[in-house]
Amino acid sequence: METESTCGKCGGSDLHAGTLDAFQPIIFRPTGPNEFLPRSVTVLATLCAGCGEITVHADAGSLRAFHTKP
C-alpha cells in the first residue's frame, strides 16, 4: 500500500513515515479459529508535521505474508 502524498486532514505535504512503537513495533494480530498463527501484520504510520495528524496502515510485505498459509 502506497502512502498518501498529502494529509487527509489539512492537505499539507510535510509528511513523515515511521512506526508506532511501545518498546517494539505495533502489530495487528488476528483472532479467530481460522487464522494461522504466528501471523502478524506490521503497522506503519505517517505523521503530518503541519497539523499533527497520524495515520496508520498495514505494511504491504507483511500483509502479503499474512495471506500465505504456512
BAPAPA-972345 format. One record per residue: residue number from 1; chain; y, z, x of N, C-alpha, C in turn. Coordinates in Angstrom, 3 decimals, decimal comma. Each point is the difference from the previous one (the first is absolute). Layout:
@k:NUM | c:A | npy:Y | npz:Z | npx:X | capy:Y | capz:Z | capx:X | cpy:Y | cpz:Z | cpx:X
...
***
This chain:
@k:1 | c:A | npy:-1,175 | npz:0,000 | npx:0,834 | capy:1,175 | capz:0,000 | capx:-0,834 | cpy:1,234 | cpz:0,000 | cpx:0,876
@k:2 | c:A | npy:0,879 | npz:-0,911 | npx:-0,210 | capy:1,208 | capz:-0,092 | capx:0,794 | cpy:1,071 | cpz:0,889 | cpx:-0,608
@k:3 | c:A | npy:0,741 | npz:0,719 | npx:0,841 | capy:1,041 | capz:0,871 | capx:-0,517 | cpy:1,198 | cpz:-0,827 | cpx:-0,441
@k:4 | c:A | npy:0,769 | npz:0,560 | npx:-0,903 | capy:1,202 | capz:-0,665 | capx:-0,502 | cpy:1,047 | cpz:-0,061 | cpx:1,102
@k:5 | c:A | npy:0,922 | npz:-0,970 | npx:-0,099 | capy:1,051 | capz:-0,125 | capx:1,005 | cpy:1,298 | cpz:0,673 | cpx:-0,450
@k:6 | c:A | npy:0,046 | npz:0,421 | npx:-1,280 | capy:1,156 | capz:0,739 | capx:-0,496 | cpy:-0,488 | cpz:1,199 | cpx:-0,820
@k:7 | c:A | npy:0,832 | npz:1,007 | npx:-0,070 | capy:-0,317 | capz:1,209 | capx:-0,745 | cpy:0,010 | cpz:-0,286 | cpx:-1,502
@k:8 | c:A | npy:-1,021 | npz:0,460 | npx:-0,695 | capy:-0,076 | capz:-0,190 | capx:-1,436 | cpy:0,993 | cpz:0,860 | cpx:-0,773
@k:9 | c:A | npy:0,526 | npz:1,036 | npx:0,626 | capy:0,942 | capz:0,893 | capx:-0,676 | cpy:1,450 | cpz:-0,442 | cpx:0,183
@k:10 | c:A | npy:0,410 | npz:-0,248 | npx:1,262 | capy:1,411 | capz:-0,305 | capx:0,260 | cpy:0,244 | cpz:-1,425 | cpx:0,477
@k:11 | c:A | npy:-1,079 | npz:-0,740 | npx:0,329 | capy:0,153 | capz:-1,364 | capx:0,495 | cpy:0,312 | cpz:-0,092 | cpx:1,481
@k:12 | c:A | npy:0,040 | npz:1,147 | npx:0,686 | capy:0,299 | capz:0,019 | capx:1,429 | cpy:-1,106 | cpz:-0,655 | cpx:0,821
@k:13 | c:A | npy:0,367 | npz:-0,419 | npx:1,209 | capy:-0,967 | capz:-0,678 | capx:0,859 | cpy:-0,315 | cpz:0,771 | cpx:1,282
@k:14 | c:A | npy:0,534 | npz:1,214 | npx:0,153 | capy:-0,262 | capz:0,817 | capx:1,188 | cpy:-1,258 | cpz:0,835 | cpx:-0,261
@k:15 | c:A | npy:-1,168 | npz:-0,671 | npx:0,054 | capy:-1,272 | capz:0,625 | capx:-0,323 | cpy:-0,784 | cpz:0,310 | cpx:1,267
@k:16 | c:A | npy:-0,734 | npz:1,105 | npx:-0,037 | capy:-0,776 | capz:0,441 | capx:1,155 | cpy:-1,419 | cpz:0,323 | cpx:-0,441
@k:17 | c:A | npy:-0,989 | npz:-0,657 | npx:0,627 | capy:-1,409 | capz:0,202 | capx:-0,341 | cpy:-0,538 | cpz:1,223 | cpx:0,723
@k:18 | c:A | npy:-0,967 | npz:0,669 | npx:-0,619 | capy:-0,622 | capz:1,160 | capx:0,627 | cpy:-1,134 | cpz:0,530 | cpx:-0,843
@k:19 | c:A | npy:-0,340 | npz:1,253 | npx:0,213 | capy:-1,043 | capz:0,671 | capx:-0,774 | cpy:0,548 | cpz:1,329 | cpx:-0,484
@k:20 | c:A | npy:-0,660 | npz:0,587 | npx:-0,959 | capy:0,300 | capz:1,361 | capx:-0,432 | cpy:-1,043 | cpz:0,885 | cpx:0,658
@k:21 | c:A | npy:0,444 | npz:0,954 | npx:0,791 | capy:-0,933 | capz:0,839 | capx:0,750 | cpy:0,120 | cpz:1,463 | cpx:-0,396
@k:22 | c:A | npy:-1,139 | npz:0,643 | npx:-0,044 | capy:-0,092 | capz:1,445 | capx:-0,159 | cpy:-1,009 | cpz:0,451 | cpx:1,053
@k:23 | c:A | npy:0,362 | npz:-0,180 | npx:1,262 | capy:-0,835 | capz:0,224 | capx:1,177 | cpy:-1,020 | cpz:-1,108 | cpx:0,206
@k:24 | c:A | npy:-0,175 | npz:-0,861 | npx:-0,975 | capy:-0,829 | capz:-1,186 | capx:0,129 | cpy:0,419 | cpz:-0,949 | cpx:-1,121
@k:25 | c:A | npy:-0,282 | npz:-1,301 | npx:0,117 | capy:0,423 | capz:-0,941 | capx:-1,039 | cpy:-0,583 | cpz:0,346 | cpx:-1,368
@k:26 | c:A | npy:0,777 | npz:-0,234 | npx:-1,029 | capy:-0,461 | capz:0,196 | capx:-1,369 | cpy:-0,875 | cpz:-1,188 | cpx:-0,378
@k:27 | c:A | npy:-1,116 | npz:0,261 | npx:-0,663 | capy:-0,913 | capz:-1,060 | capx:-0,419 | cpy:-0,265 | cpz:0,122 | cpx:-1,497
@k:28 | c:A | npy:-0,381 | npz:-1,102 | npx:-0,610 | capy:-0,465 | capz:-0,019 | capx:-1,376 | cpy:-1,515 | cpz:0,049 | cpx:0,054
@k:29 | c:A | npy:-0,591 | npz:0,987 | npx:-0,675 | capy:-1,453 | capz:0,115 | capx:-0,037 | cpy:-0,409 | cpz:0,014 | cpx:-1,472
@k:30 | c:A | npy:-0,781 | npz:-0,983 | npx:-0,427 | capy:-0,370 | capz:-0,090 | capx:-1,407 | cpy:-1,021 | cpz:1,072 | cpx:-0,387
@k:31 | c:A | npy:-0,032 | npz:0,292 | npx:-1,282 | capy:-1,019 | capz:0,899 | capx:-0,527 | cpy:-0,823 | cpz:-0,771 | cpx:-1,016
@k:32 | c:A | npy:-1,209 | npz:0,384 | npx:-0,183 | capy:-0,843 | capz:-0,652 | capx:-0,984 | cpy:-1,384 | cpz:-0,273 | cpx:0,551
@k:33 | c:A | npy:-0,979 | npz:-0,117 | npx:-0,896 | capy:-1,387 | capz:-0,166 | capx:0,431 | cpy:-0,305 | cpz:-1,358 | cpx:0,630
@k:34 | c:A | npy:0,815 | npz:-1,007 | npx:-0,237 | capy:-0,278 | capz:-1,338 | capx:0,518 | cpy:0,747 | cpz:-0,318 | cpx:1,288
@k:35 | c:A | npy:0,679 | npz:0,972 | npx:0,562 | capy:0,765 | capz:-0,226 | capx:1,225 | cpy:-0,875 | cpz:0,274 | cpx:1,216
@k:36 | c:A | npy:0,174 | npz:-0,798 | npx:1,028 | capy:-0,765 | capz:0,150 | capx:1,238 | cpy:0,828 | cpz:0,799 | cpx:0,997
@k:37 | c:A | npy:-0,460 | npz:1,182 | npx:0,330 | capy:0,715 | capz:0,836 | capx:0,953 | cpy:-0,695 | cpz:-0,065 | cpx:1,346
@k:38 | c:A | npy:0,626 | npz:0,158 | npx:1,133 | capy:1,406 | capz:0,375 | capx:0,089 | cpy:0,904 | cpz:-1,231 | cpx:0,002
@k:39 | c:A | npy:0,583 | npz:-0,305 | npx:-1,102 | capy:0,957 | capz:-1,097 | capx:-0,142 | cpy:1,376 | cpz:0,590 | cpx:-0,215
@k:40 | c:A | npy:0,982 | npz:-0,566 | npx:0,638 | capy:1,371 | capz:0,428 | capx:-0,221 | cpy:0,920 | cpz:-1,167 | cpx:0,294
@k:41 | c:A | npy:1,175 | npz:0,051 | npx:-0,559 | capy:1,009 | capz:-1,031 | capx:0,204 | cpy:1,230 | cpz:0,682 | cpx:0,590
@k:42 | c:A | npy:0,459 | npz:-0,493 | npx:1,137 | capy:1,176 | capz:0,560 | capx:0,642 | cpy:1,242 | cpz:-0,309 | cpx:-0,827
@k:43 | c:A | npy:0,829 | npz:1,001 | npx:-0,215 | capy:1,240 | capz:-0,157 | capx:-0,751 | cpy:1,144 | cpz:-0,173 | cpx:0,995
@k:44 | c:A | npy:0,722 | npz:-1,114 | npx:-0,127 | capy:1,160 | capz:-0,289 | capx:0,842 | cpy:1,269 | cpz:0,230 | cpx:-0,814
@k:45 | c:A | npy:1,117 | npz:0,141 | npx:0,671 | capy:1,262 | capz:0,281 | capx:-0,680 | cpy:1,125 | cpz:-0,846 | cpx:0,579
@k:46 | c:A | npy:1,017 | npz:-0,221 | npx:-0,815 | capy:1,222 | capz:-0,660 | capx:0,431 | cpy:1,179 | cpz:0,851 | cpx:-0,454
@k:47 | c:A | npy:0,909 | npz:0,282 | npx:0,928 | capy:1,181 | capz:0,802 | capx:-0,273 | cpy:1,235 | cpz:-0,887 | cpx:0,006
@k:48 | c:A | npy:0,837 | npz:0,114 | npx:-1,023 | capy:1,290 | capz:-0,691 | capx:-0,029 | cpy:1,031 | cpz:0,937 | cpx:0,607
@k:49 | c:A | npy:0,622 | npz:-0,418 | npx:1,101 | capy:0,998 | capz:0,839 | capx:0,659 | cpy:1,295 | cpz:0,068 | cpx:-0,800
@k:50 | c:A | npy:0,184 | npz:-0,931 | npx:-0,939 | capy:1,218 | capz:-0,009 | capx:-0,801 | cpy:0,021 | cpz:1,078 | cpx:-1,068
@k:51 | c:A | npy:-1,097 | npz:0,174 | npx:-0,724 | capy:-0,010 | capz:0,952 | capx:-1,120 | cpy:-1,059 | cpz:1,090 | cpx:0,129
@k:52 | c:A | npy:-0,902 | npz:-0,135 | npx:0,968 | capy:-1,029 | capz:1,011 | capx:0,192 | cpy:-1,266 | cpz:-0,221 | cpx:-0,816
@k:53 | c:A | npy:-0,053 | npz:-1,062 | npx:-0,770 | capy:-1,191 | capz:-0,298 | capx:-0,797 | cpy:-1,201 | cpz:-0,219 | cpx:0,922
@k:54 | c:A | npy:-1,130 | npz:0,617 | npx:-0,325 | capy:-1,244 | capz:-0,210 | capx:0,727 | cpy:-0,991 | cpz:-0,628 | cpx:-0,964
@k:55 | c:A | npy:-0,573 | npz:-1,131 | npx:0,386 | capy:-1,037 | capz:-0,640 | capx:-0,799 | cpy:-1,300 | cpz:0,044 | cpx:0,786
@k:56 | c:A | npy:-1,116 | npz:0,063 | npx:-0,716 | capy:-1,306 | capz:0,057 | capx:0,648 | cpy:-0,861 | cpz:-1,155 | cpx:-0,477
@k:57 | c:A | npy:-0,899 | npz:-0,434 | npx:0,877 | capy:-0,925 | capz:-1,085 | capx:-0,331 | cpy:-1,245 | cpz:0,144 | cpx:0,864
@k:58 | c:A | npy:-1,074 | npz:-0,640 | npx:-0,437 | capy:-1,263 | capz:0,054 | capx:0,733 | cpy:0,028 | cpz:-0,966 | cpx:1,179
@k:59 | c:A | npy:-0,600 | npz:0,420 | npx:1,106 | capy:-0,185 | capz:-0,866 | capx:1,157 | cpy:-1,027 | cpz:-1,077 | cpx:-0,364
@k:60 | c:A | npy:0,363 | npz:-1,272 | npx:0,178 | capy:-0,868 | capz:-1,107 | capx:-0,416 | cpy:-1,357 | cpz:0,027 | cpx:0,702
@k:61 | c:A | npy:-0,036 | npz:0,329 | npx:1,273 | capy:-1,265 | capz:0,034 | capx:0,740 | cpy:-0,942 | cpz:1,063 | cpx:-0,520
@k:62 | c:A | npy:0,517 | npz:1,202 | npx:-0,233 | capy:-0,879 | capz:1,054 | capx:-0,509 | cpy:-0,360 | cpz:-0,250 | cpx:-1,463
@k:63 | c:A | npy:0,854 | npz:-0,710 | npx:-0,735 | capy:-0,327 | capz:-0,348 | capx:-1,384 | cpy:-1,163 | cpz:-0,986 | cpx:-0,046
@k:64 | c:A | npy:-0,009 | npz:-0,981 | npx:0,906 | capy:-1,127 | capz:-0,948 | capx:0,077 | cpy:-1,284 | cpz:0,728 | cpx:0,361
@k:65 | c:A | npy:0,062 | npz:0,917 | npx:0,949 | capy:-1,185 | capz:0,766 | capx:0,398 | cpy:-0,482 | cpz:0,889 | cpx:-1,139
@k:66 | c:A | npy:0,916 | npz:0,483 | npx:-0,809 | capy:-0,348 | capz:0,833 | capx:-1,147 | cpy:-0,894 | cpz:-0,745 | cpx:-0,982
@k:67 | c:A | npy:0,222 | npz:-1,312 | npx:-0,145 | capy:-0,774 | capz:-0,806 | capx:-0,952 | cpy:-1,298 | cpz:-0,529 | cpx:0,572
@k:68 | c:A | npy:-0,276 | npz:0,273 | npx:1,271 | capy:-1,231 | capz:-0,451 | capx:0,638 | cpy:-1,028 | cpz:1,115 | cpx:-0,055
@k:69 | c:A | npy:-1,136 | npz:-0,287 | npx:-0,553 | capy:-1,050 | capz:1,030 | capx:-0,088 | cpy:-0,589 | cpz:0,273 | cpx:1,372
@k:70 | c:A | npy:-0,428 | npz:1,248 | npx:0,240 | capy:-0,563 | capz:0,350 | capx:1,320 | cpy:-1,311 | cpz:-0,725 | cpx:0,260
***
